[in-house]
Amino acid sequence: MRQALVAAIGAVLVQLAGSRLLLRLAGGDGSLLADPSGFVLAFLVVPALLSLAWIWFVAVWREPDGWRRIGFTGQPRASLGLGLLAGAGSVLLSMTVVALLTPLLGEPQGPPLPVPLPVALGRPGFAVLFAVAAIVLAPLAEEALFRGVLYGWLRRRLSPVQAGLAAALSHALLHGDPAATPALTAVFLVYVWSYERSGSLWVPVIAHSLHNGTILLLALAATSG
């Protein structure tokens, strides 16, 4: 379905264009990026919202049961058990892969905040904005794009393993952190498995949210320690 490919490629381009436009509207003097809340707004919140809006415009609103056609079937409550299991497994898997490959690839860098995390947490609204972006918006947008649209398109042309690996690797590479790419690819393959097993995109969304929330809590604990 060409529509799905247009939705996938367009969503990535819209995210990039949205971030650049926000920076220009903010004056282009770097002040937005100097503030951690502005950084999260420019590179997490706005891209996620634009991605969801683009997917809705291209693949959803003119189609009967549009969101269901890209994978949002069933109810989140019914997906909770498997989603939590996949999320917990993805955390353990990512930590294991990182530990094994750190001697070769170095430490993953994580989000490049403009100030250290302890300083960022002292800024008004940053913790809430970052939590909403990482635990709610990013999982919804990324699962809709990479599992719902891109994987769904590849799945019609390739085997589940080939389609899952291609979508997972594409998703991992877009994070722009070479040291984290193997771990992210493994995590996204877990999300593919959970999607295939359940038939509902709510399962990887819940898993993704749990993974991001757990990693955020671990980072906060390490910082406070």
PyMOL CGO cylinders between C-alpha atoms (Angstrom):
from pymol import cmd
from pymol.cgo import CYLINDER

trace = [
    CYLINDER, 0.00, 0.00, 0.00, 1.74, 3.14, -1.22, 0.3, 1, 1, 1, 1, 1, 1,
    CYLINDER, 1.74, 3.14, -1.22, -0.26, 5.21, 1.24, 0.3, 1, 1, 1, 1, 1, 1,
    CYLINDER, -0.26, 5.21, 1.24, 1.52, 3.52, 4.15, 0.3, 1, 1, 1, 1, 1, 1,
    CYLINDER, 1.52, 3.52, 4.15, 4.97, 4.23, 2.71, 0.3, 1, 1, 1, 1, 1, 1,
    CYLINDER, 4.97, 4.23, 2.71, 4.03, 7.89, 2.15, 0.3, 1, 1, 1, 1, 1, 1,
    CYLINDER, 4.03, 7.89, 2.15, 2.79, 8.07, 5.75, 0.3, 1, 1, 1, 1, 1, 1,
    CYLINDER, 2.79, 8.07, 5.75, 6.02, 6.55, 7.12, 0.3, 1, 1, 1, 1, 1, 1,
    CYLINDER, 6.02, 6.55, 7.12, 8.47, 8.67, 5.12, 0.3, 1, 1, 1, 1, 1, 1,
    CYLINDER, 8.47, 8.67, 5.12, 6.35, 11.79, 5.49, 0.3, 1, 1, 1, 1, 1, 1,
    CYLINDER, 6.35, 11.79, 5.49, 6.09, 11.41, 9.27, 0.3, 1, 1, 1, 1, 1, 1,
    CYLINDER, 6.09, 11.41, 9.27, 9.88, 11.44, 9.63, 0.3, 1, 1, 1, 1, 1, 1,
    CYLINDER, 9.88, 11.44, 9.63, 10.24, 14.47, 7.34, 0.3, 1, 1, 1, 1, 1, 1,
    CYLINDER, 10.24, 14.47, 7.34, 7.44, 16.32, 9.12, 0.3, 1, 1, 1, 1, 1, 1,
    CYLINDER, 7.44, 16.32, 9.12, 9.15, 15.72, 12.47, 0.3, 1, 1, 1, 1, 1, 1,
    CYLINDER, 9.15, 15.72, 12.47, 12.43, 17.17, 11.20, 0.3, 1, 1, 1, 1, 1, 1,
    CYLINDER, 12.43, 17.17, 11.20, 10.70, 20.13, 9.54, 0.3, 1, 1, 1, 1, 1, 1,
    CYLINDER, 10.70, 20.13, 9.54, 8.62, 20.82, 12.64, 0.3, 1, 1, 1, 1, 1, 1,
    CYLINDER, 8.62, 20.82, 12.64, 11.66, 20.98, 14.89, 0.3, 1, 1, 1, 1, 1, 1,
    CYLINDER, 11.66, 20.98, 14.89, 13.45, 23.37, 12.53, 0.3, 1, 1, 1, 1, 1, 1,
    CYLINDER, 13.45, 23.37, 12.53, 10.36, 25.58, 12.20, 0.3, 1, 1, 1, 1, 1, 1,
    CYLINDER, 10.36, 25.58, 12.20, 9.94, 25.79, 15.96, 0.3, 1, 1, 1, 1, 1, 1,
    CYLINDER, 9.94, 25.79, 15.96, 13.57, 26.81, 16.33, 0.3, 1, 1, 1, 1, 1, 1,
    CYLINDER, 13.57, 26.81, 16.33, 13.15, 29.55, 13.70, 0.3, 1, 1, 1, 1, 1, 1,
    CYLINDER, 13.15, 29.55, 13.70, 9.94, 30.83, 15.29, 0.3, 1, 1, 1, 1, 1, 1,
    CYLINDER, 9.94, 30.83, 15.29, 11.75, 30.94, 18.63, 0.3, 1, 1, 1, 1, 1, 1,
    CYLINDER, 11.75, 30.94, 18.63, 14.26, 33.35, 17.12, 0.3, 1, 1, 1, 1, 1, 1,
    CYLINDER, 14.26, 33.35, 17.12, 17.01, 31.02, 15.99, 0.3, 1, 1, 1, 1, 1, 1,
    CYLINDER, 17.01, 31.02, 15.99, 19.42, 32.47, 18.57, 0.3, 1, 1, 1, 1, 1, 1,
    CYLINDER, 19.42, 32.47, 18.57, 19.86, 29.21, 20.44, 0.3, 1, 1, 1, 1, 1, 1,
    CYLINDER, 19.86, 29.21, 20.44, 17.93, 30.34, 23.52, 0.3, 1, 1, 1, 1, 1, 1,
    CYLINDER, 17.93, 30.34, 23.52, 15.30, 27.64, 23.05, 0.3, 1, 1, 1, 1, 1, 1,
    CYLINDER, 15.30, 27.64, 23.05, 17.90, 24.89, 23.00, 0.3, 1, 1, 1, 1, 1, 1,
    CYLINDER, 17.90, 24.89, 23.00, 19.66, 26.36, 26.03, 0.3, 1, 1, 1, 1, 1, 1,
    CYLINDER, 19.66, 26.36, 26.03, 16.57, 25.67, 28.11, 0.3, 1, 1, 1, 1, 1, 1,
    CYLINDER, 16.57, 25.67, 28.11, 15.94, 21.94, 28.82, 0.3, 1, 1, 1, 1, 1, 1,
    CYLINDER, 15.94, 21.94, 28.82, 12.16, 22.33, 28.56, 0.3, 1, 1, 1, 1, 1, 1,
    CYLINDER, 12.16, 22.33, 28.56, 12.56, 24.08, 25.22, 0.3, 1, 1, 1, 1, 1, 1,
    CYLINDER, 12.56, 24.08, 25.22, 14.87, 21.31, 24.05, 0.3, 1, 1, 1, 1, 1, 1,
    CYLINDER, 14.87, 21.31, 24.05, 12.31, 18.61, 24.96, 0.3, 1, 1, 1, 1, 1, 1,
    CYLINDER, 12.31, 18.61, 24.96, 9.57, 20.66, 23.30, 0.3, 1, 1, 1, 1, 1, 1,
    CYLINDER, 9.57, 20.66, 23.30, 11.57, 21.06, 20.08, 0.3, 1, 1, 1, 1, 1, 1,
    CYLINDER, 11.57, 21.06, 20.08, 12.89, 17.51, 19.74, 0.3, 1, 1, 1, 1, 1, 1,
    CYLINDER, 12.89, 17.51, 19.74, 10.32, 15.31, 21.50, 0.3, 1, 1, 1, 1, 1, 1,
    CYLINDER, 10.32, 15.31, 21.50, 6.92, 16.93, 21.98, 0.3, 1, 1, 1, 1, 1, 1,
    CYLINDER, 6.92, 16.93, 21.98, 6.48, 18.79, 18.69, 0.3, 1, 1, 1, 1, 1, 1,
    CYLINDER, 6.48, 18.79, 18.69, 7.88, 15.96, 16.49, 0.3, 1, 1, 1, 1, 1, 1,
    CYLINDER, 7.88, 15.96, 16.49, 5.66, 13.38, 18.21, 0.3, 1, 1, 1, 1, 1, 1,
    CYLINDER, 5.66, 13.38, 18.21, 2.52, 15.47, 17.79, 0.3, 1, 1, 1, 1, 1, 1,
    CYLINDER, 2.52, 15.47, 17.79, 3.33, 16.28, 14.17, 0.3, 1, 1, 1, 1, 1, 1,
    CYLINDER, 3.33, 16.28, 14.17, 4.02, 12.62, 13.42, 0.3, 1, 1, 1, 1, 1, 1,
    CYLINDER, 4.02, 12.62, 13.42, 0.63, 11.58, 14.82, 0.3, 1, 1, 1, 1, 1, 1,
    CYLINDER, 0.63, 11.58, 14.82, -1.08, 14.40, 12.93, 0.3, 1, 1, 1, 1, 1, 1,
    CYLINDER, -1.08, 14.40, 12.93, 0.60, 13.39, 9.65, 0.3, 1, 1, 1, 1, 1, 1,
    CYLINDER, 0.60, 13.39, 9.65, -0.30, 9.72, 10.07, 0.3, 1, 1, 1, 1, 1, 1,
    CYLINDER, -0.30, 9.72, 10.07, -3.89, 10.74, 10.81, 0.3, 1, 1, 1, 1, 1, 1,
    CYLINDER, -3.89, 10.74, 10.81, -4.01, 12.97, 7.73, 0.3, 1, 1, 1, 1, 1, 1,
    CYLINDER, -4.01, 12.97, 7.73, -2.47, 10.45, 5.30, 0.3, 1, 1, 1, 1, 1, 1,
    CYLINDER, -2.47, 10.45, 5.30, -3.67, 7.08, 6.56, 0.3, 1, 1, 1, 1, 1, 1,
    CYLINDER, -3.67, 7.08, 6.56, -6.55, 7.50, 8.98, 0.3, 1, 1, 1, 1, 1, 1,
    CYLINDER, -6.55, 7.50, 8.98, -9.17, 10.18, 8.57, 0.3, 1, 1, 1, 1, 1, 1,
    CYLINDER, -9.17, 10.18, 8.57, -10.44, 9.20, 5.11, 0.3, 1, 1, 1, 1, 1, 1,
    CYLINDER, -10.44, 9.20, 5.11, -10.41, 5.47, 5.85, 0.3, 1, 1, 1, 1, 1, 1,
    CYLINDER, -10.41, 5.47, 5.85, -13.16, 3.48, 7.56, 0.3, 1, 1, 1, 1, 1, 1,
    CYLINDER, -13.16, 3.48, 7.56, -11.85, 2.46, 10.97, 0.3, 1, 1, 1, 1, 1, 1,
    CYLINDER, -11.85, 2.46, 10.97, -8.60, 4.27, 10.14, 0.3, 1, 1, 1, 1, 1, 1,
    CYLINDER, -8.60, 4.27, 10.14, -6.80, 3.84, 13.48, 0.3, 1, 1, 1, 1, 1, 1,
    CYLINDER, -6.80, 3.84, 13.48, -7.86, 0.19, 13.64, 0.3, 1, 1, 1, 1, 1, 1,
    CYLINDER, -7.86, 0.19, 13.64, -6.40, -0.41, 10.18, 0.3, 1, 1, 1, 1, 1, 1,
    CYLINDER, -6.40, -0.41, 10.18, -2.92, 0.57, 11.36, 0.3, 1, 1, 1, 1, 1, 1,
    CYLINDER, -2.92, 0.57, 11.36, -3.15, -1.58, 14.49, 0.3, 1, 1, 1, 1, 1, 1,
    CYLINDER, -3.15, -1.58, 14.49, -5.03, 0.22, 17.26, 0.3, 1, 1, 1, 1, 1, 1,
    CYLINDER, -5.03, 0.22, 17.26, -7.51, -2.60, 17.82, 0.3, 1, 1, 1, 1, 1, 1,
    CYLINDER, -7.51, -2.60, 17.82, -9.05, -3.75, 21.07, 0.3, 1, 1, 1, 1, 1, 1,
    CYLINDER, -9.05, -3.75, 21.07, -8.73, -1.88, 24.36, 0.3, 1, 1, 1, 1, 1, 1,
    CYLINDER, -8.73, -1.88, 24.36, -5.61, -0.79, 26.24, 0.3, 1, 1, 1, 1, 1, 1,
    CYLINDER, -5.61, -0.79, 26.24, -6.85, -2.58, 29.38, 0.3, 1, 1, 1, 1, 1, 1,
    CYLINDER, -6.85, -2.58, 29.38, -6.98, -5.92, 27.57, 0.3, 1, 1, 1, 1, 1, 1,
    CYLINDER, -6.98, -5.92, 27.57, -3.41, -5.35, 26.34, 0.3, 1, 1, 1, 1, 1, 1,
    CYLINDER, -3.41, -5.35, 26.34, -2.01, -4.44, 29.75, 0.3, 1, 1, 1, 1, 1, 1,
    CYLINDER, -2.01, -4.44, 29.75, -0.66, -7.85, 30.83, 0.3, 1, 1, 1, 1, 1, 1,
    CYLINDER, -0.66, -7.85, 30.83, 1.31, -8.67, 27.70, 0.3, 1, 1, 1, 1, 1, 1,
    CYLINDER, 1.31, -8.67, 27.70, 2.41, -5.05, 27.35, 0.3, 1, 1, 1, 1, 1, 1,
    CYLINDER, 2.41, -5.05, 27.35, 3.86, -5.00, 30.87, 0.3, 1, 1, 1, 1, 1, 1,
    CYLINDER, 3.86, -5.00, 30.87, 5.59, -8.34, 30.25, 0.3, 1, 1, 1, 1, 1, 1,
    CYLINDER, 5.59, -8.34, 30.25, 7.12, -7.11, 26.99, 0.3, 1, 1, 1, 1, 1, 1,
    CYLINDER, 7.12, -7.11, 26.99, 8.13, -3.82, 28.58, 0.3, 1, 1, 1, 1, 1, 1,
    CYLINDER, 8.13, -3.82, 28.58, 9.86, -5.47, 31.53, 0.3, 1, 1, 1, 1, 1, 1,
    CYLINDER, 9.86, -5.47, 31.53, 11.58, -7.91, 29.19, 0.3, 1, 1, 1, 1, 1, 1,
    CYLINDER, 11.58, -7.91, 29.19, 12.75, -5.09, 26.93, 0.3, 1, 1, 1, 1, 1, 1,
    CYLINDER, 12.75, -5.09, 26.93, 14.33, -3.26, 29.88, 0.3, 1, 1, 1, 1, 1, 1,
    CYLINDER, 14.33, -3.26, 29.88, 16.28, -6.35, 30.93, 0.3, 1, 1, 1, 1, 1, 1,
    CYLINDER, 16.28, -6.35, 30.93, 17.26, -7.09, 27.34, 0.3, 1, 1, 1, 1, 1, 1,
    CYLINDER, 17.26, -7.09, 27.34, 18.48, -3.56, 26.63, 0.3, 1, 1, 1, 1, 1, 1,
    CYLINDER, 18.48, -3.56, 26.63, 20.53, -3.43, 29.83, 0.3, 1, 1, 1, 1, 1, 1,
    CYLINDER, 20.53, -3.43, 29.83, 22.09, -6.80, 29.01, 0.3, 1, 1, 1, 1, 1, 1,
    CYLINDER, 22.09, -6.80, 29.01, 22.99, -5.82, 25.44, 0.3, 1, 1, 1, 1, 1, 1,
    CYLINDER, 22.99, -5.82, 25.44, 24.44, -2.49, 26.58, 0.3, 1, 1, 1, 1, 1, 1,
    CYLINDER, 24.44, -2.49, 26.58, 26.52, -4.20, 29.27, 0.3, 1, 1, 1, 1, 1, 1,
    CYLINDER, 26.52, -4.20, 29.27, 27.90, -6.74, 26.79, 0.3, 1, 1, 1, 1, 1, 1,
    CYLINDER, 27.90, -6.74, 26.79, 28.71, -4.23, 24.05, 0.3, 1, 1, 1, 1, 1, 1,
    CYLINDER, 28.71, -4.23, 24.05, 29.91, -1.23, 26.06, 0.3, 1, 1, 1, 1, 1, 1,
    CYLINDER, 29.91, -1.23, 26.06, 33.57, -2.42, 25.93, 0.3, 1, 1, 1, 1, 1, 1,
    CYLINDER, 33.57, -2.42, 25.93, 33.29, -2.38, 22.12, 0.3, 1, 1, 1, 1, 1, 1,
    CYLINDER, 33.29, -2.38, 22.12, 30.97, 0.54, 21.41, 0.3, 1, 1, 1, 1, 1, 1,
    CYLINDER, 30.97, 0.54, 21.41, 31.21, 2.70, 24.51, 0.3, 1, 1, 1, 1, 1, 1,
    CYLINDER, 31.21, 2.70, 24.51, 28.36, 3.99, 26.67, 0.3, 1, 1, 1, 1, 1, 1,
    CYLINDER, 28.36, 3.99, 26.67, 25.11, 5.09, 24.99, 0.3, 1, 1, 1, 1, 1, 1,
    CYLINDER, 25.11, 5.09, 24.99, 24.83, 8.85, 25.17, 0.3, 1, 1, 1, 1, 1, 1,
    CYLINDER, 24.83, 8.85, 25.17, 21.10, 9.22, 25.78, 0.3, 1, 1, 1, 1, 1, 1,
    CYLINDER, 21.10, 9.22, 25.78, 19.20, 12.46, 25.12, 0.3, 1, 1, 1, 1, 1, 1,
    CYLINDER, 19.20, 12.46, 25.12, 21.76, 15.28, 24.69, 0.3, 1, 1, 1, 1, 1, 1,
    CYLINDER, 21.76, 15.28, 24.69, 20.23, 17.73, 27.16, 0.3, 1, 1, 1, 1, 1, 1,
    CYLINDER, 20.23, 17.73, 27.16, 21.76, 21.23, 27.06, 0.3, 1, 1, 1, 1, 1, 1,
    CYLINDER, 21.76, 21.23, 27.06, 22.45, 21.11, 30.81, 0.3, 1, 1, 1, 1, 1, 1,
    CYLINDER, 22.45, 21.11, 30.81, 23.20, 18.20, 33.19, 0.3, 1, 1, 1, 1, 1, 1,
    CYLINDER, 23.20, 18.20, 33.19, 20.14, 16.25, 34.31, 0.3, 1, 1, 1, 1, 1, 1,
    CYLINDER, 20.14, 16.25, 34.31, 20.29, 17.42, 37.95, 0.3, 1, 1, 1, 1, 1, 1,
    CYLINDER, 20.29, 17.42, 37.95, 20.23, 21.03, 36.73, 0.3, 1, 1, 1, 1, 1, 1,
    CYLINDER, 20.23, 21.03, 36.73, 17.40, 20.30, 34.27, 0.3, 1, 1, 1, 1, 1, 1,
    CYLINDER, 17.40, 20.30, 34.27, 15.29, 18.80, 37.05, 0.3, 1, 1, 1, 1, 1, 1,
    CYLINDER, 15.29, 18.80, 37.05, 15.48, 22.09, 38.88, 0.3, 1, 1, 1, 1, 1, 1,
    CYLINDER, 15.48, 22.09, 38.88, 13.82, 23.96, 36.01, 0.3, 1, 1, 1, 1, 1, 1,
    CYLINDER, 13.82, 23.96, 36.01, 10.05, 24.56, 36.30, 0.3, 1, 1, 1, 1, 1, 1,
    CYLINDER, 10.05, 24.56, 36.30, 7.97, 22.05, 34.42, 0.3, 1, 1, 1, 1, 1, 1,
    CYLINDER, 7.97, 22.05, 34.42, 10.86, 20.10, 32.94, 0.3, 1, 1, 1, 1, 1, 1,
    CYLINDER, 10.86, 20.10, 32.94, 10.25, 16.82, 34.78, 0.3, 1, 1, 1, 1, 1, 1,
    CYLINDER, 10.25, 16.82, 34.78, 6.54, 16.82, 33.91, 0.3, 1, 1, 1, 1, 1, 1,
    CYLINDER, 6.54, 16.82, 33.91, 7.13, 17.77, 30.27, 0.3, 1, 1, 1, 1, 1, 1,
    CYLINDER, 7.13, 17.77, 30.27, 9.87, 15.20, 29.82, 0.3, 1, 1, 1, 1, 1, 1,
    CYLINDER, 9.87, 15.20, 29.82, 7.80, 12.45, 31.48, 0.3, 1, 1, 1, 1, 1, 1,
    CYLINDER, 7.80, 12.45, 31.48, 4.78, 13.20, 29.28, 0.3, 1, 1, 1, 1, 1, 1,
    CYLINDER, 4.78, 13.20, 29.28, 6.95, 13.26, 26.16, 0.3, 1, 1, 1, 1, 1, 1,
    CYLINDER, 6.95, 13.26, 26.16, 8.88, 10.07, 26.97, 0.3, 1, 1, 1, 1, 1, 1,
    CYLINDER, 8.88, 10.07, 26.97, 6.12, 7.98, 28.53, 0.3, 1, 1, 1, 1, 1, 1,
    CYLINDER, 6.12, 7.98, 28.53, 3.03, 9.07, 26.57, 0.3, 1, 1, 1, 1, 1, 1,
    CYLINDER, 3.03, 9.07, 26.57, 3.73, 10.94, 23.34, 0.3, 1, 1, 1, 1, 1, 1,
    CYLINDER, 3.73, 10.94, 23.34, 6.87, 9.16, 22.10, 0.3, 1, 1, 1, 1, 1, 1,
    CYLINDER, 6.87, 9.16, 22.10, 5.48, 5.62, 22.53, 0.3, 1, 1, 1, 1, 1, 1,
    CYLINDER, 5.48, 5.62, 22.53, 2.22, 6.53, 20.79, 0.3, 1, 1, 1, 1, 1, 1,
    CYLINDER, 2.22, 6.53, 20.79, 3.91, 8.29, 17.87, 0.3, 1, 1, 1, 1, 1, 1,
    CYLINDER, 3.91, 8.29, 17.87, 6.79, 5.84, 17.40, 0.3, 1, 1, 1, 1, 1, 1,
    CYLINDER, 6.79, 5.84, 17.40, 4.65, 2.70, 17.63, 0.3, 1, 1, 1, 1, 1, 1,
    CYLINDER, 4.65, 2.70, 17.63, 2.07, 4.14, 15.24, 0.3, 1, 1, 1, 1, 1, 1,
    CYLINDER, 2.07, 4.14, 15.24, 4.85, 4.99, 12.78, 0.3, 1, 1, 1, 1, 1, 1,
    CYLINDER, 4.85, 4.99, 12.78, 7.33, 2.12, 13.05, 0.3, 1, 1, 1, 1, 1, 1,
    CYLINDER, 7.33, 2.12, 13.05, 5.14, -0.82, 14.08, 0.3, 1, 1, 1, 1, 1, 1,
    CYLINDER, 5.14, -0.82, 14.08, 1.75, 0.29, 12.77, 0.3, 1, 1, 1, 1, 1, 1,
    CYLINDER, 1.75, 0.29, 12.77, 2.65, 1.93, 9.46, 0.3, 1, 1, 1, 1, 1, 1,
    CYLINDER, 2.65, 1.93, 9.46, 6.19, 0.92, 8.45, 0.3, 1, 1, 1, 1, 1, 1,
    CYLINDER, 6.19, 0.92, 8.45, 6.17, -2.65, 9.77, 0.3, 1, 1, 1, 1, 1, 1,
    CYLINDER, 6.17, -2.65, 9.77, 2.63, -3.14, 8.47, 0.3, 1, 1, 1, 1, 1, 1,
    CYLINDER, 2.63, -3.14, 8.47, 3.77, -2.06, 4.99, 0.3, 1, 1, 1, 1, 1, 1,
    CYLINDER, 3.77, -2.06, 4.99, 6.91, -4.24, 5.06, 0.3, 1, 1, 1, 1, 1, 1,
    CYLINDER, 6.91, -4.24, 5.06, 4.96, -7.19, 6.47, 0.3, 1, 1, 1, 1, 1, 1,
    CYLINDER, 4.96, -7.19, 6.47, 2.94, -7.40, 3.25, 0.3, 1, 1, 1, 1, 1, 1,
    CYLINDER, 2.94, -7.40, 3.25, 6.14, -7.77, 1.22, 0.3, 1, 1, 1, 1, 1, 1,
    CYLINDER, 6.14, -7.77, 1.22, 8.59, -9.62, 3.46, 0.3, 1, 1, 1, 1, 1, 1,
    CYLINDER, 8.59, -9.62, 3.46, 8.57, -12.35, 6.07, 0.3, 1, 1, 1, 1, 1, 1,
    CYLINDER, 8.57, -12.35, 6.07, 7.75, -11.28, 9.65, 0.3, 1, 1, 1, 1, 1, 1,
    CYLINDER, 7.75, -11.28, 9.65, 11.43, -11.63, 10.65, 0.3, 1, 1, 1, 1, 1, 1,
    CYLINDER, 11.43, -11.63, 10.65, 12.70, -9.58, 7.70, 0.3, 1, 1, 1, 1, 1, 1,
    CYLINDER, 12.70, -9.58, 7.70, 10.02, -6.91, 8.10, 0.3, 1, 1, 1, 1, 1, 1,
    CYLINDER, 10.02, -6.91, 8.10, 10.52, -6.73, 11.85, 0.3, 1, 1, 1, 1, 1, 1,
    CYLINDER, 10.52, -6.73, 11.85, 14.30, -6.42, 11.58, 0.3, 1, 1, 1, 1, 1, 1,
    CYLINDER, 14.30, -6.42, 11.58, 14.08, -3.73, 8.88, 0.3, 1, 1, 1, 1, 1, 1,
    CYLINDER, 14.08, -3.73, 8.88, 11.57, -1.66, 10.85, 0.3, 1, 1, 1, 1, 1, 1,
    CYLINDER, 11.57, -1.66, 10.85, 13.44, -2.12, 14.15, 0.3, 1, 1, 1, 1, 1, 1,
    CYLINDER, 13.44, -2.12, 14.15, 16.82, -1.20, 12.68, 0.3, 1, 1, 1, 1, 1, 1,
    CYLINDER, 16.82, -1.20, 12.68, 15.38, 1.86, 10.91, 0.3, 1, 1, 1, 1, 1, 1,
    CYLINDER, 15.38, 1.86, 10.91, 13.81, 2.99, 14.16, 0.3, 1, 1, 1, 1, 1, 1,
    CYLINDER, 13.81, 2.99, 14.16, 17.04, 2.44, 16.11, 0.3, 1, 1, 1, 1, 1, 1,
    CYLINDER, 17.04, 2.44, 16.11, 19.22, 4.29, 13.58, 0.3, 1, 1, 1, 1, 1, 1,
    CYLINDER, 19.22, 4.29, 13.58, 16.97, 7.36, 13.72, 0.3, 1, 1, 1, 1, 1, 1,
    CYLINDER, 16.97, 7.36, 13.72, 17.89, 7.80, 17.38, 0.3, 1, 1, 1, 1, 1, 1,
    CYLINDER, 17.89, 7.80, 17.38, 21.36, 8.82, 16.19, 0.3, 1, 1, 1, 1, 1, 1,
    CYLINDER, 21.36, 8.82, 16.19, 23.27, 6.98, 18.94, 0.3, 1, 1, 1, 1, 1, 1,
    CYLINDER, 23.27, 6.98, 18.94, 25.57, 4.29, 17.45, 0.3, 1, 1, 1, 1, 1, 1,
    CYLINDER, 25.57, 4.29, 17.45, 26.42, 2.81, 20.85, 0.3, 1, 1, 1, 1, 1, 1,
    CYLINDER, 26.42, 2.81, 20.85, 22.72, 2.32, 21.60, 0.3, 1, 1, 1, 1, 1, 1,
    CYLINDER, 22.72, 2.32, 21.60, 21.72, 0.97, 18.17, 0.3, 1, 1, 1, 1, 1, 1,
    CYLINDER, 21.72, 0.97, 18.17, 22.11, -2.78, 18.94, 0.3, 1, 1, 1, 1, 1, 1,
    CYLINDER, 22.11, -2.78, 18.94, 20.20, -2.50, 22.21, 0.3, 1, 1, 1, 1, 1, 1,
    CYLINDER, 20.20, -2.50, 22.21, 17.46, -0.39, 20.64, 0.3, 1, 1, 1, 1, 1, 1,
    CYLINDER, 17.46, -0.39, 20.64, 17.13, -2.81, 17.73, 0.3, 1, 1, 1, 1, 1, 1,
    CYLINDER, 17.13, -2.81, 17.73, 16.70, -5.70, 20.17, 0.3, 1, 1, 1, 1, 1, 1,
    CYLINDER, 16.70, -5.70, 20.17, 14.10, -3.75, 22.14, 0.3, 1, 1, 1, 1, 1, 1,
    CYLINDER, 14.10, -3.75, 22.14, 12.12, -2.87, 19.02, 0.3, 1, 1, 1, 1, 1, 1,
    CYLINDER, 12.12, -2.87, 19.02, 12.17, -6.52, 17.94, 0.3, 1, 1, 1, 1, 1, 1,
    CYLINDER, 12.17, -6.52, 17.94, 10.50, -7.34, 21.26, 0.3, 1, 1, 1, 1, 1, 1,
    CYLINDER, 10.50, -7.34, 21.26, 7.81, -4.81, 20.38, 0.3, 1, 1, 1, 1, 1, 1,
    CYLINDER, 7.81, -4.81, 20.38, 7.37, -6.44, 16.97, 0.3, 1, 1, 1, 1, 1, 1,
    CYLINDER, 7.37, -6.44, 16.97, 6.98, -9.82, 18.67, 0.3, 1, 1, 1, 1, 1, 1,
    CYLINDER, 6.98, -9.82, 18.67, 4.38, -8.43, 21.08, 0.3, 1, 1, 1, 1, 1, 1,
    CYLINDER, 4.38, -8.43, 21.08, 2.48, -6.85, 18.19, 0.3, 1, 1, 1, 1, 1, 1,
    CYLINDER, 2.48, -6.85, 18.19, 2.50, -10.06, 16.18, 0.3, 1, 1, 1, 1, 1, 1,
    CYLINDER, 2.50, -10.06, 16.18, 1.41, -12.10, 19.19, 0.3, 1, 1, 1, 1, 1, 1,
    CYLINDER, 1.41, -12.10, 19.19, -1.43, -9.80, 20.22, 0.3, 1, 1, 1, 1, 1, 1,
    CYLINDER, -1.43, -9.80, 20.22, -2.53, -8.24, 16.93, 0.3, 1, 1, 1, 1, 1, 1,
    CYLINDER, -2.53, -8.24, 16.93, -2.95, -4.93, 18.76, 0.3, 1, 1, 1, 1, 1, 1,
    CYLINDER, -2.95, -4.93, 18.76, -0.67, -1.92, 18.68, 0.3, 1, 1, 1, 1, 1, 1,
    CYLINDER, -0.67, -1.92, 18.68, -1.70, -1.09, 22.25, 0.3, 1, 1, 1, 1, 1, 1,
    CYLINDER, -1.70, -1.09, 22.25, 0.59, -3.87, 23.49, 0.3, 1, 1, 1, 1, 1, 1,
    CYLINDER, 0.59, -3.87, 23.49, 3.88, -2.37, 22.15, 0.3, 1, 1, 1, 1, 1, 1,
    CYLINDER, 3.88, -2.37, 22.15, 2.67, 1.11, 23.15, 0.3, 1, 1, 1, 1, 1, 1,
    CYLINDER, 2.67, 1.11, 23.15, 2.30, -0.06, 26.76, 0.3, 1, 1, 1, 1, 1, 1,
    CYLINDER, 2.30, -0.06, 26.76, 5.63, -1.92, 26.58, 0.3, 1, 1, 1, 1, 1, 1,
    CYLINDER, 5.63, -1.92, 26.58, 7.36, 1.16, 25.15, 0.3, 1, 1, 1, 1, 1, 1,
    CYLINDER, 7.36, 1.16, 25.15, 5.87, 3.39, 27.84, 0.3, 1, 1, 1, 1, 1, 1,
    CYLINDER, 5.87, 3.39, 27.84, 6.99, 1.05, 30.62, 0.3, 1, 1, 1, 1, 1, 1,
    CYLINDER, 6.99, 1.05, 30.62, 10.48, 0.79, 29.13, 0.3, 1, 1, 1, 1, 1, 1,
    CYLINDER, 10.48, 0.79, 29.13, 10.89, 4.57, 28.82, 0.3, 1, 1, 1, 1, 1, 1,
    CYLINDER, 10.89, 4.57, 28.82, 9.46, 5.18, 32.28, 0.3, 1, 1, 1, 1, 1, 1,
    CYLINDER, 9.46, 5.18, 32.28, 11.75, 2.58, 33.86, 0.3, 1, 1, 1, 1, 1, 1,
    CYLINDER, 11.75, 2.58, 33.86, 14.87, 3.93, 32.14, 0.3, 1, 1, 1, 1, 1, 1,
    CYLINDER, 14.87, 3.93, 32.14, 13.90, 7.46, 33.22, 0.3, 1, 1, 1, 1, 1, 1,
    CYLINDER, 13.90, 7.46, 33.22, 13.48, 6.35, 36.84, 0.3, 1, 1, 1, 1, 1, 1,
    CYLINDER, 13.48, 6.35, 36.84, 16.81, 4.52, 36.76, 0.3, 1, 1, 1, 1, 1, 1,
    CYLINDER, 16.81, 4.52, 36.76, 18.50, 7.63, 35.37, 0.3, 1, 1, 1, 1, 1, 1,
    CYLINDER, 18.50, 7.63, 35.37, 16.94, 9.76, 38.11, 0.3, 1, 1, 1, 1, 1, 1,
    CYLINDER, 16.94, 9.76, 38.11, 18.03, 7.27, 40.76, 0.3, 1, 1, 1, 1, 1, 1,
    CYLINDER, 18.03, 7.27, 40.76, 21.59, 7.21, 39.39, 0.3, 1, 1, 1, 1, 1, 1,
    CYLINDER, 21.59, 7.21, 39.39, 21.64, 11.02, 39.29, 0.3, 1, 1, 1, 1, 1, 1,
    CYLINDER, 21.64, 11.02, 39.29, 20.36, 11.44, 42.84, 0.3, 1, 1, 1, 1, 1, 1,
    CYLINDER, 20.36, 11.44, 42.84, 22.86, 8.80, 44.00, 0.3, 1, 1, 1, 1, 1, 1,
]
cmd.load_cgo(trace, "trace")
